[in-house]
Amino acid sequence: MKRLHETEAPTEIPTTSTDAYKEKRANKYDCGISKDADSEDDSSSSDCGSDNVVLTSSSNHFPTRLGKCEVCAGGNARYSCPKCEVKTCSLRCVQIHKKELDCDGIRDRTKFIPLRKMTKMDFMSDYYFLEECTRYVNDRKNDTIKRFTRYNKTLPTHLFRLRGAAAERRTLLRFLLPNFTRHKNNTTFYDWNLRKIYWRIEWIFINAGALQYVDERCDEDFKLAQLLDKYINIQNAESVPQKKALEYYQSTGFSGLKLLLKAEGIKSSRTRYYALDVRKTLKENLAGKTLVEFPCIYVSYEQNPAGCDIVDSDEDVEAETKRHEAAMEALHKQRLAENSIKSENADAYANEKQAAREAERLANALAQKRREARARKREEFQNAANNLLFSDEQLWEMLTSSSSGDDTEEENIT
């Protein structure tokens, strides 16, 4: 009610607050109004200053413990950012500080707080945070999808038999984790009674906008030409969606097609493919190859499709692998030789440094012996009864004499 009253009568200036009045006058001058303005200007100035009076009077209701706003420095701060602790006074200043400091305004729950500054609210926040971590771990333990984190830890019986049957046909079959889409879509199975593998095949026609078809239960004893007949042969009455898009393939015929199988398990396998023979059976074409779940065959009527590096045979892959291994072994030997040379140089440097330290220690020991000898001679001279008439000359002769060829005291002073 008080704020509403002040809004309705903005021209009333509190007489008890001198600071508020000074702020009103300062804001009045900031609006571009001089002291010698006419009555019309005075009315407009009163309107301009009225808002300032309202803001000033209303700001007195807020505590000033946060100090001035750190963005505009024009008013008392009302908010403190939970993350970076920047003090702001309005929504506009909050948005400016978030943009300049790239701050999201979310409090860092793992920020270090000294024990002497920790409050009850901080303690409860840490307790709730630990409870959330515990719930998160329990959810992951109960989630059937997140349980599979090891590759082929335990294969089901049908997949184990399928992998064994593929190995008998010299085909290395690999399975993804159960939560992968490719593994879920795989319908390849091994018929234990007939001793046959029925493959799931994905046909991708490169020159038809990467048009893709999927065939289930493809007999491994069928030739690729038989499996592609419904797509390439115009006389085939089997209905195929978007068969009209394969007109160029149909005009080329089986003799002009290029069938490629994605090469897996070799170096740079992203763009490398095996060339397949359309006249051979599926089992013969997959022999000696590595497959991930099921074969994905690319069909093109170009002899050299762009972006496809064709691997002619397995021998080429093995030769390239051997060359790569030989290069890696040579590089390893070179690095060992460089490390041995560095170690020898380090040993030589350490030996030289040790010899210098030994020489310095020996020189210091000899100098210490000479000093002890001179001190002993001086003490003997002082204790002995000498002729006082020639005491100075005898002392000088005793201290400067050296039968072993050492430096004299006069030479050692400098």
Long-range contacts (C-beta under 8 A, 24 or more apart in sequence): 3-54, 3-57, 3-58, 6-53, 6-54, 6-57, 6-58, 7-54, 10-49, 10-50, 10-51, 10-53, 10-54, 11-46, 11-50, 11-53, 12-53, 13-53, 14-57, 17-56, 17-57, 17-60, 20-53, 20-56, 20-57, 20-60, 23-52, 23-56, 24-49, 24-52, 24-53, 24-56, 27-52, 28-52, 69-93, 70-97, 71-96, 71-97, 81-105, 82-106, 82-107, 83-107, 83-108, 145-178, 145-179, 146-179, 148-177, 148-178, 148-179, 149-177, 151-177, 158-189, 158-190, 161-190, 161-192, 162-188, 162-189, 162-190, 162-197, 165-190, 165-195, 165-197, 166-197, 166-291, 169-197, 169-220, 169-283, 169-286, 169-287, 170-287, 170-288, 171-286, 171-287, 171-288, 171-289, 171-290, 171-291, 172-265, 172-289, 172-290, 172-291, 173-291, 174-264, 174-265, 174-290, 174-291, 174-292, 174-293, 175-292, 175-293, 176-292, 176-293, 182-292, 182-293, 183-293, 186-293, 186-294, 187-216, 187-217, 187-294, 188-293, 188-294, 196-220, 196-221, 197-283, 199-282, 199-294, 199-295, 200-294, 201-227, 201-282, 201-294, 201-295, 201-296, 201-297, 202-294, 202-295, 202-296, 202-297, 203-228, 203-231, 203-297, 203-299, 204-296, 204-297, 204-298, 204-299, 205-231, 205-245, 205-246, 205-249, 205-299, 205-300, 206-298, 206-299, 206-300, 206-302, 206-305, 207-248, 207-249, 207-300, 207-301, 207-302, 208-245, 208-246, 208-248, 208-249, 209-245, 211-242, 211-245, 211-246, 213-240, 218-282, 219-282, 220-281, 220-282, 220-283, 220-286, 221-281, 221-282, 221-283, 222-281, 222-282, 223-278, 223-279, 223-280, 223-281, 223-282, 224-259, 224-276, 224-277, 224-278, 224-279, 224-280, 224-281, 224-282, 224-285, 224-297, 225-254, 225-278, 225-279, 227-282, 228-254, 228-257, 228-278, 228-299, 232-257, 248-301, 249-299, 249-301, 252-301, 254-278, 256-301, 257-299, 257-300, 257-301, 258-299, 258-300, 258-301, 258-302, 258-303, 258-305, 259-297, 259-298, 259-299, 260-297, 260-298, 260-299, 260-300, 260-305, 260-308, 260-310, 261-285, 261-286, 261-289, 261-295, 261-296, 261-297, 261-298, 262-296, 262-298, 263-289, 263-290, 263-311, 263-317, 264-289, 264-290, 264-291, 264-292, 265-290, 266-290, 266-311, 266-317, 266-320, 266-321, 267-320, 267-321, 267-324, 268-309, 271-307, 271-308, 271-309, 272-309, 272-310, 272-311, 273-298, 273-308, 273-309, 273-310, 273-311, 274-310, 274-311, 275-310, 275-311, 275-312, 288-314, 367-412, 370-406, 370-407, 370-412, 374-399, 374-409
